[in-house]
Amino acid sequence: MIHFEKFTLPNGLRVIVHEDHTTPMVVVNTLYDVGARDEHPEKTGFAHLFEHLMFGGSAHAESFDEPLQKAGGSSNAFTSNDLTNYYDILPAANIETALWLESDRMLSLSFKQEVLDVQKKVVIEEFKQRYLNQPYGDVWLHLRPLAYKVHPYRWNTIGKDISHIERATMDDVKDFFFRFYRPQQAILVIAGDIKASHARQLVEKWYGDIPAGEPYHRQLPQEPPQTQARFQEVKAAVPLSAIYKAYHMVGRTHPDYYATDILSNALGAGESSRLHKALVQEQRLFHEIYAYIMGHLDPGLLVIQGKLNEGVSIEAANRAIEQVVEQLLQEGVQARELEKVKNQAATDWAMGNVELMNRALHLAYFELLGDAANIEHELERIRAVSLGDINRVAAEVLNPNNCSTLFYIAEPGSEAK
Amino acid sequence: MTTLDRTQAPPIFQIDSINILLPEKKLLSNGIPVYLVIDESSELVYFQLIVQGGNCAGTHVAQAQLHSRMLLEGSKQYTAEQINELIDYHGANIGYSSYTTYSQLSVSALAGHLPALIPMLHDSLAHATFPSDRFELQKKRFQQSFITALEKNSYVAARAFKKAVFGDNHPYGRLTELQDIEQTTENDLHDYHQRQIHAGNMMVVAAGAQEAFIMEQLERLLGSLPVKSPFSHHPTSDTPAPKACHLEGPQHLQSSIYAGRVLPSPQHPDYHKLVVTDTLLGGYFGSRLMQNLREDKGYTYGVHSYIQEFPDLSLHTIATEVGAQHTRDALREIRHELLRLSEAPPAIEEVHTVQLHLISQFINSFSNMFRRVDTFARLLKQGSPFDSLTQYLQRIRAVLPGEVQQTAASYFLPDMLHWISVGPDEQA
């Protein structure tokens, strides 16, 4: 059981408090309901650039990190296609330092030009380090626009084109902030060594006077069903060729989400999974191969990805994947496979809630999905999936016409640019 | 209600003490020590089996690494396929890996599933067979992972750095080499297994809800393993003179920079001063290197410095990846920060920030049973006694700004470090 209390401030800020007195620390987790999917197609990469700017000083605090570090705290953040999340961890006695800093940057950033200039450079280096200077780092720069033609999932959090970041102006920054970084777009979780009543008092003190702002009504273009197989080939200076196959699937809150997750695990999670057994161990076509789902809020992707052994033809390897998929469709997922994947899910769930920080993030995330209380039902929902559900979903998702295939071909000497 | 003055930072409270519950030590019937962390609320069991020796115990690094890759690939009673199926079916996370001075079996599972895994794990430790079919497969996968890693400047730089710091003769400086992987035979694995996998080399740190249950399972797993004389390290004390060198690397957009040196072990009286000095230099987000290279200049996404502890020495490392055009600028700025630190004592506030950061991290390292196991296991691997924990907080807090400067001047002058950069041809 993950106990918590929940309340909403008049300005719309949703607050969750989870007490855990086994550690003298406290976590302050702030989730903003804005991600790369909310960006303008000509100003992509903004949600992520913004994450960097949030550390560059706010209305009354010159710096974010320095006072937090002085209080023994540390912080970090991440941006996904769906959301932006900030977390601080510090000794519980110093929680007010985190609330002061977090509430102040929700009130307003300092909007300093030099912060924007430096963080643009840092993000460009991040782009190089994570996407360009990394073998296979640019795969999703190709795969997203292949799988999505309309929905903003077609670009990555780093942005469609780095020039969007280079061109970002302070007006863009202000506009983004006052549109998305408002209390009613945020979920605050306080977890750790603090009494819920005390936490509530402190939250009212520090967040009560922040203006609610205008509500944001998300209206994103939805991806039409894919009716024809898509294919792309790229060459890169990597040691092993690779295949990526992305199939459209339902979004995070759809009832079939869990069945799709289990399907992907049966296909390609772990050394006893179908793909690994057939293609790495038996046929030895692949160096490694996995299947997994992207847990996107809007309809996402089930992905099969593998690196080929040297000398294996990429067409033959692709056919071999398709054969494993066809076999699964023909014979269906077996009862023991289902049991296995459910056992794995039970361990993963228990492991995933060991860290206080993860529990705080999970609570915020389930609140974003609709209600933090559903965190208690997650495992039941996984356990409730039947063989019938999985095999129905398999037939829908693993349809060849629903698939985008990327051949990523190793070509020594070709330079990633 | 008074109005809120947001210009005033809330008061900060220092942390004077922390209550650390040390693990209870028990022995298995063949003498293997087990350090127990009990968390009655947990449904999980987690343990680390530490086997002394690791890569150092092999005739070369690849021998130990291939042994670790093959340990769970077949035994007298189980095929690789059965082993994988058992692990996955019971939802367990099980891994065996070899590091410089130790190897480690790490197991986590829901407690109810653990008993079903023990016979297979025991058979793997007692009667691993290293089937040739699987050996060929693992060898090939290892080679390919290695070749892939060599495509990264950071991996090339890390290797060159290790070689530079330890030289040709020190066992910690040995590197994985392609021909070693190729030439390793099944007999080499049996030989390594015979020498290494026995009770005399083993220690366990384990956590879960029930002591009796954990001890019973560990006894089934390990209690019948033979006892042989333990592995002992023979490190040489001579390390090469520092130098700087630039290597042309496989990637062109960014250069990878490594700098650092060998330092005394955690038992040395300067150790806590070194930890504070290193952290102030590059060990947290507000560190001088991070502020200069990332936040001020935008040369890099991140720069870090850290100390790794081994049984008889520590290794200090500064590492970063910078835009290739900034390679020289970044090297210059790192040198500049090292000199600056040796020339003037830092402000007392900066030292306090670092101390509280270290203490928070320290507290965090005990915040749940997984972290406690990892923390205690880390101390065992580096040969530090657990009672060093009870003094840690006071020793970190005792370091003065003048001592930071002194430490920087005695250990971290630019000419005392080895410097490696790997990237495109050095600019004119």
Interface residues (C-beta under 8 A of the other chain):
Chain A: T22 T23 P24 M25 A59 H60 A61 D65 E66 P67 Q69 K70 A71 G72 G73 S74 S75 I89 L90 P91 A93 N94 E96 T97 L99 W100 D104 L107 D117 V118 Q119 K120 K121 V122 I124 E125 E126 K128 Q129 R130 L132 N133 Q134 P135 K205 W206 D209 A237 V238 P239 L240 G270 E271 S272 S273 K277 V280 Q281 R284 H287 E288 K307 N309 E310 R336 E339 K340 N343 Q344 A345 A346 T347 D348 A350 M351 V354 E355 L356 E415 A416
Chain B: L4 R6 T7 A9 P10 P11 I12 F13 I15 I18 E43 L44 A80 E81 N84 E85 I87 D88 Y89 H90 G91 A92 N93 S108 A109 L110 H113 L137 K140 R141 Q144 S145 I147 T148 E151 K152 N153 P250 Q251 H252 L253 Q254 Y284 F285 G286 R294 E295 D296 K297 G298 Y299 T300 Y301 E321 V322 G323 E349 H352 T353 L356 H357 I359 S360 Q361 I363 N364 F366 S367 N368 M369 F370
